[in-house]
Amino acid sequence: MSNPRNGPSKTNALAIARAEDTAEMLRLKRDGVSLDLIGDTFGITPSAVSHRIRRALDATVREPASALIQMEVARLDDTLANLIADRDAIGSGASLLAASTRTRIAEAIIKVSERRSRLLGLDRTDIRADAEAAARMLDRQTADQVVSLLDRVLDRLELGPDVRARARQILVEEAERVSEADDVIAGEAE
């Protein structure tokens, strides 16, 4: 592209050169050349080579995935439109067969709509549940680490079993208090 005031666009030429360099880096890496050698060839660090290769690979994976998602959404949209047309064609007849068919079509519409929502990321409750489960697991891991740390401290202090049992009991009570306070705060935030 040319800019009438400035002549040929340098940005396009640079972008093309960069894309060609990245393609060559990918080819070299595929052929087993080290990141150090590729970096030396192009006058950049091995870290920069790795970053450019990773970005290029991410882009090549993301584009087909995006196209597949668009195709699947279009297919689901067509299926949904056909189901709705079938439902409307049956009408509101009083026959048992018509009612049964309408029910099955309604169930299929719901399933297609749910699948479409999941595919587009519109139904994110699963992510929240996963995050909450991970937080609970992390809390459990943290609690286990604190207990382990307490045991090591008590070992070093060479305290008797009664004192150790009482220290663990106090730790559990304090952890429950903190947990209850967190639950109250979380309840207020919702």
C-alpha distance (Angstrom), angle and dihedral (degrees) to the residues before:
residue distance angle dihedral
M1 . . .
S2 3.76 . .
N3 3.73 129.2 .
P4 3.83 108.7 -144.0
R5 3.82 91.7 -139.5
N6 3.79 101.0 40.2
G7 3.78 105.9 27.5
P8 3.82 123.1 -127.6
S9 3.79 116.5 11.2
K10 3.80 111.2 -103.2
T11 3.81 91.1 -164.9
N12 3.78 93.1 63.4
A13 3.79 92.1 46.9
L14 3.81 90.9 49.6
A15 3.80 92.6 46.4
I16 3.79 91.2 50.0
A17 3.81 91.9 47.6
R18 3.80 90.9 48.6
A19 3.81 91.9 49.3
E20 3.81 90.3 49.3
D21 3.82 90.7 48.9
T22 3.80 91.1 49.5
A23 3.81 91.0 49.4
E24 3.81 89.1 51.6
M25 3.83 90.7 48.4
L26 3.82 89.2 52.6
R27 3.81 91.0 49.7
L28 3.81 92.2 48.7
K29 3.79 92.5 47.6
R30 3.80 90.5 48.5
D31 3.80 87.8 53.0
G32 3.81 90.1 54.9
V33 3.80 100.9 -103.0
S34 3.82 113.0 153.2
L35 3.80 122.2 -110.8
D36 3.83 88.7 -119.6
L37 3.80 92.5 57.0
I38 3.81 92.9 43.8
G39 3.81 89.3 49.7
D40 3.80 91.2 50.2
T41 3.81 90.0 49.7
F42 3.80 93.0 53.6
G43 3.81 97.7 32.5
I44 3.81 95.7 -115.7
T45 3.79 135.0 110.1
P46 3.80 121.9 -89.3
S47 3.82 86.7 -116.2
A48 3.81 90.7 57.1
V49 3.81 90.0 48.2
S50 3.79 90.4 51.3
H51 3.81 91.3 48.3
R52 3.82 93.2 50.7
I53 3.80 92.8 46.3
R54 3.80 91.5 48.0
R55 3.82 92.3 49.3
A56 3.80 91.6 48.2
L57 3.80 92.2 49.4
D58 3.81 91.5 46.5
A59 3.80 89.8 52.2
T60 3.80 92.6 49.4
V61 3.80 90.8 51.5
R62 3.81 96.3 41.3
E63 3.82 96.1 51.7
P64 3.82 96.3 56.0
A65 3.82 90.5 42.0
S66 3.79 90.3 52.6
A67 3.80 90.7 48.5
L68 3.82 90.6 49.5
I69 3.80 91.0 50.4
Q70 3.82 90.5 50.0
M71 3.82 90.8 49.2
E72 3.82 91.5 48.4
V73 3.82 92.0 48.4
A74 3.82 90.1 50.0
R75 3.81 89.9 49.9
L76 3.80 91.1 49.3
D77 3.81 90.7 47.4
D78 3.82 90.0 53.1
T79 3.80 91.3 47.6
L80 3.79 90.8 48.8
A81 3.81 92.2 49.2
N82 3.83 90.6 49.8
L83 3.81 92.3 48.6
I84 3.79 91.6 50.1
A85 3.81 90.7 47.9
D86 3.83 90.0 50.3
R87 3.79 91.1 49.1
D88 3.80 91.6 49.5
A89 3.83 91.7 46.8
I90 3.80 91.3 56.7
G91 3.77 90.2 57.2
S92 3.75 124.0 -165.6
G93 3.78 97.3 -60.0
A94 3.76 117.2 161.2
S95 3.79 96.4 -130.5
L96 3.77 118.2 119.1
L97 3.81 90.8 -128.3
A98 3.82 91.8 54.4
A99 3.82 91.6 48.6
S100 3.80 91.8 48.3
T101 3.79 92.2 48.2
R102 3.82 92.1 47.9
T103 3.82 89.3 51.4
R104 3.81 92.2 51.5
I105 3.80 91.1 47.3
A106 3.81 91.0 48.9
E107 3.82 89.9 52.0
A108 3.81 90.3 49.6
I109 3.83 90.8 49.0
I110 3.80 89.7 52.9
K111 3.82 92.2 49.0
V112 3.81 92.8 48.9
S113 3.81 91.2 47.1
E114 3.81 91.4 49.4
R115 3.81 91.5 49.4
R116 3.80 90.8 48.6
S117 3.81 91.6 50.0
R118 3.81 92.0 49.8
L119 3.80 92.1 47.5
L120 3.80 92.2 51.4
G121 3.79 92.9 43.5
L122 3.78 93.0 -116.4
D123 3.80 92.6 130.4
R124 3.79 103.9 60.5
T125 3.81 99.9 160.3
D126 3.80 88.9 104.2
I127 3.80 89.3 61.2
R128 3.80 91.5 51.2
A129 3.81 90.8 49.4
D130 3.81 90.2 49.3
A131 3.81 90.6 48.9
E132 3.80 91.6 49.1
A133 3.82 91.3 49.1
A134 3.79 90.6 49.2
A135 3.82 90.3 49.4
R136 3.80 90.8 50.9
M137 3.79 90.3 49.0
L138 3.80 90.5 47.9
D139 3.81 89.7 48.7
R140 3.81 88.9 51.5
Q141 3.80 91.6 48.0
T142 3.80 90.8 47.9
A143 3.80 90.9 48.8
D144 3.80 90.4 50.2
Q145 3.80 90.3 50.0
V146 3.82 91.7 49.5
V147 3.81 91.3 50.1
S148 3.80 90.2 48.3
L149 3.79 90.2 49.5
L150 3.80 90.9 48.5
D151 3.82 90.4 51.0
R152 3.81 91.0 52.2
V153 3.81 91.6 48.8
L154 3.80 91.7 48.5
D155 3.81 90.4 48.0
R156 3.78 90.8 53.3
L157 3.80 91.5 48.2
E158 3.81 88.4 51.7
L159 3.79 92.6 -137.5
G160 3.78 123.0 171.6
P161 3.82 124.4 -103.1
D162 3.84 93.3 -101.3
V163 3.80 92.5 55.7
R164 3.82 90.7 44.7
A165 3.82 91.5 51.7
R166 3.82 91.2 48.7
A167 3.83 91.4 48.3
R168 3.81 90.8 52.1
Q169 3.82 90.5 47.7
I170 3.81 90.9 52.2
L171 3.81 90.3 48.5
V172 3.82 91.4 52.6
E173 3.83 91.9 47.6
E174 3.81 91.7 49.9
A175 3.81 91.8 47.2
E176 3.81 90.4 51.6
R177 3.81 90.2 50.5
V178 3.80 91.0 51.6
S179 3.82 90.8 46.4
E180 3.81 92.0 50.7
A181 3.81 90.5 49.1
D182 3.82 89.8 50.5
D183 3.83 90.1 50.4
V184 3.81 90.8 51.8
I185 3.81 91.6 48.7
A186 3.82 91.5 47.1
G187 3.82 90.3 49.1
E188 3.80 90.8 52.1
A189 3.81 91.5 49.6
E190 3.81 93.9 54.4
